[in-house]
């Protein structure tokens, strides 16, 4: 396990005064106590001195720190929420967090993860109506009945107490890690046996703190699921569910509590599920992801693609994923796409950024495991999309299921879509995606120009990169860019 953790650690040398952020985290968790729910309280936790948080200079520093780390905190929160909803085990989710936070120092990793937790934690208690603000929200949203779990506070009290105790330990361990990392350099240089042993234990301490955060999130996800409009979940229901689950020839959710209320509403209202077994086939649908920063190309591409999809009688859904490092221009284009109903979009700039960060993380992960574009088709596809994004022109990927995919830069795919009459008869033989791919391949020439752009602060930039198109080594340049939206 230690080797797995160390393999994800690649700090870029940035330093942060994370103790300021830790003060805020501890203060937030302290104020999250609720006398309405016995057994859940951090009142005994050691709080930072009040005058520290009231100092205007310190508050300014905290504000700058939060703004600087807002993005990694938000991405960490999304990852926790996303992975917990999948029902993955805590170890797998914890390793995913280490991959996201790989460029940060050990103390920064644990504080950033701990900063994401109060948001998740706070949402849970707001939903349950555990304080004055939450009570107001309950009133405004007309949630006239508190969840059934509140009625069973006594039976659940030991679990709430366990979460509270774990949060206290998480805070204590985090403070120890931060204090240790702030030790004067002369003590580290001397390398006494005690210092060497302590340093070796830091990564493990960070791992178990992150895993504890995940464990709390999973438990809160379970509690949150108890507010769904279902019958009370007891041992009889559990056995009944397990029995049905084993007998089914398809996959099922790990536990009913993992279903988000929004997903349940979608299944009922869109899929019209009404107690009888229902099988929804999604593999037959064609999916198109596209991006770029040219609005004129977006309009031409989406309109032409819709015409071709109707002519080919295929069900097609399109989504714009923008560009890496989305700026105001990309978000303006997304709003225009939504207003003109050209396609779906990612509804938040952070989600656009997160899409590209995940692609880069997958690419780095493949590279660290010795995968090349020659022996790993997935890395080849990832690199192709990243190289598409290196240009301001558009690009698109059209796929159906896991095995059919066509991809091209903006001009190429527009040209082939415009020539649909020339290859439409081929669709009956090989299918839409393969017919499009065959015709795109006819446009390939030895002449091409691919760009793969990384920020100078990006982690693990390789010395050599092989072109996804011709498999030759790409040239490496230093680029200065000024982009004003």
LINJOFEN-V986882 format. One record per backbone hydrogen bond with DSSP energy under -0.5 kcal/mol. CO is the residue of the C=O (numbers start at 1). NH is the residue of the N-H. Records with the same first field share a line. If there is no record, write none. Layout:
CO->NH ; NH
//
This chain:
1->5
2->6
3->7
4->8
5->8 ; 9
6->9
8->10
16->18
17->20 ; 21
18->22
19->23
20->24
21->25
22->26
23->27
24->28
25->29
26->30
27->31
28->32
30->33
34->37
36->38
37->40
39->41
40->34
42->45
45->47
49->52 ; 53
50->54
51->55
52->55
55->59
56->60
57->61
58->62
59->63
60->64
61->65
62->66
63->67
64->68
65->69
66->70
69->73
70->74
71->75
72->76
73->77
74->78
75->79
76->80
77->81
78->82
79->83
80->84
81->85
82->86
83->86 ; 87 ; 88
84->87
89->93
90->94
91->95
92->96
93->97
94->98
95->99
96->100
97->101
99->102
101->104
102->10
103->12
105->109
106->110
107->111
108->112
109->113
110->114
111->115
112->116
113->117
114->118
115->119
116->119 ; 120
117->121
118->122
119->123
120->124
121->125
122->126
123->127
124->128
125->129 ; 130
131->135
132->136
133->137
134->138
135->139
136->140
137->141
138->143
139->142
142->144
147->150 ; 151
148->151 ; 152
149->152
150->153
152->156
153->157
156->159 ; 160
157->161
158->162
159->163
160->164
161->165
162->166
163->167
164->168
165->169
166->170
167->171
168->172
169->173
170->174
171->175
172->176
173->177
174->178
175->179
176->180
177->181
178->182
180->183
184->187 ; 188
185->189
186->190
187->191 ; 192
188->191
192->196
193->197
194->198
195->199
196->200
197->201
198->202
199->202 ; 203
201->205
202->206
203->207
204->208
205->209
206->210
207->211
208->212
209->213
210->214
211->215
212->216
213->217
214->218
215->219
216->220
217->221
218->222
219->223
220->224
221->225
222->226
223->226
224->227
225->228
228->230
232->234
234->238
235->239
236->240
237->241
238->242
239->243
240->244
241->245
242->246
243->247
244->248
245->248
255->258
256->259
260->263 ; 264
261->265
262->266
263->267
264->268
265->269
266->270 ; 271
267->273
274->276
278->280
279->281
280->282
282->285
285->401
286->317
287->399
288->319
289->397
290->321
291->395
293->295
294->298
295->299
296->300
297->301
298->302
299->303
300->304
301->305
302->306
303->307
304->308
305->309
306->310
307->311
308->312
309->313 ; 314
310->313
314->316
315->286
317->288
318->344
319->290
320->346
322->292
327->331
328->332
329->333
330->334
331->335
332->336
333->337
334->338
335->339
336->340
337->342 ; 343
338->341
344->320
345->347
348->351 ; 352
349->353
350->354
351->355
352->356
353->357
354->358
355->359
356->360
357->361
358->362
359->363
360->364
361->365
362->366
363->367
364->368
365->369
366->371
367->370
372->376
376->380
377->381
378->382
379->383
380->384
381->385
382->386
383->387
384->388
385->389
386->390
387->390 ; 451
388->391
392->293
394->410
395->291
396->408
397->289
398->406
399->287
400->404
403->405
404->400
406->398
408->396
409->413
410->414
411->415
412->416
413->417
414->418
415->419
417->420
419->422 ; 423
420->423 ; 424
423->426
424->427
426->429 ; 430
427->431
431->435
432->436
433->437
434->438
435->439
436->440
437->441
438->442
440->443
441->444
446->448
455->458
460->462
465->474
467->471
472->467
477->479
482->484
483->485
//
